[in-house]
Amino acid sequence: MKPGIYFALPEEIYHADAALGSNDLKLVRRDPAQFWLRSKMNPKRHLYNSSTKSTVLGTAMHKIVLEGMAAFLRTYVRREDDHEGATPSEKAQITKAAKKGLREDQTLLHGEEFDLCLDTERLVTSHPDLRTALTGGASEVSVFWEGPGGVPLKARFDRLKPGGIGDLKSIANERDDYLPTACKQAIKRYRYYVQAAHYLDGLAQFGRFLETESVWTYNKFFGSTQTSPPTIEHLSLVKDCAIAQRPDRPPQGFQFIFVQTSGAPATWSCTLFPGNPILDIGRAQVEQGIANYLLNTKLYGTGPWPATWRLEELDMSEMPGGEFGWE
């Protein structure tokens, strides 16, 4: 993709592009060899890549929260509930009959999953700190740019507004922990703060792309998809986002909005703004990922890239928990 901002870019086109997203940067920072195996440089990458698609329920949550009830009901159909004492065969027959009536663009959801989506949407829109978080602006905005050394980078915003970026995360929370605690653990374990830093770097490109008229809206024509000049609404949003980056304006931040996909419906949210040390750690890890990519590209080209670990004696201080927990 040419560097620039793309509205309504199909998800499959975004993911097919070889530019590095936040997950790529996390992986190449930690393990360049594993990154190469899963990257588009490897012609056999299909042998190692697990599905990158979200679960059906997580995708449904995104649909209803980001796009609204009408879009959700166009896409998802509630499966009829099983009657009490239904056998596996009877349950399968109900599912089969329900799928027969689906359009190609529709997905069947079990009743409890469908109802969970409705309840989650109600929780998000009724919370005083969330009811406007995912309204206004635009959803699924993609940006492609060149980082240090010409490394191609990309980001895709769940929700873009002049105040910053909103990102929806589904969390299973199968241990039924206190949701804020589970979300904080997920942020640290999966290094979501790297995504926040990377996405804010992408947002920082808006002023430059506005000046170079590198803003497009994707449209579908007779089954094909192509770029067009931006709509008035899209161009206005880019201008507002660029103006919001001026030094005299409040800083733009990144907001996580978590929705629980197991048990009772629940949501939790937090923000990261420039100056937050968590965001600083994320930016340092982005920079290390880019440095690893440049180094390995220089040394090994399009690959394969070798493993970086070397044989050494195990040290107790390097074990999880250090010297504690052995007895």
ABEGO torsion letter per residue (X at the ends): XBBEBBBGBBAAAAAABABBBAAAAAAAAABAAAAAAABAABAAAAAABBBABBBAAAAAAAAAAAAEAAAAAAABBBBBBBBBGBBAAAAAAAAAAAAAABBAABBBBBAAAAAAAAAAAAAAAABAAAAAAABEEBBGBBBBBBBBGGBBBBBBBABBBAAEBBBBBBBAGAAGBBAAAAAAAAAAAAGAAAAAAAAAAAAAAAAAAAAAGBBBBBBBBGGBBBBBBBBAAAAAAAAAAAAAABAABBBBBBBBBBBBABEBBBBBBBBBBBGBAAAAAAAAAAAAAAAAAAAAAAAAEAOBBBBABBBBBBBAAABBGEABGAX
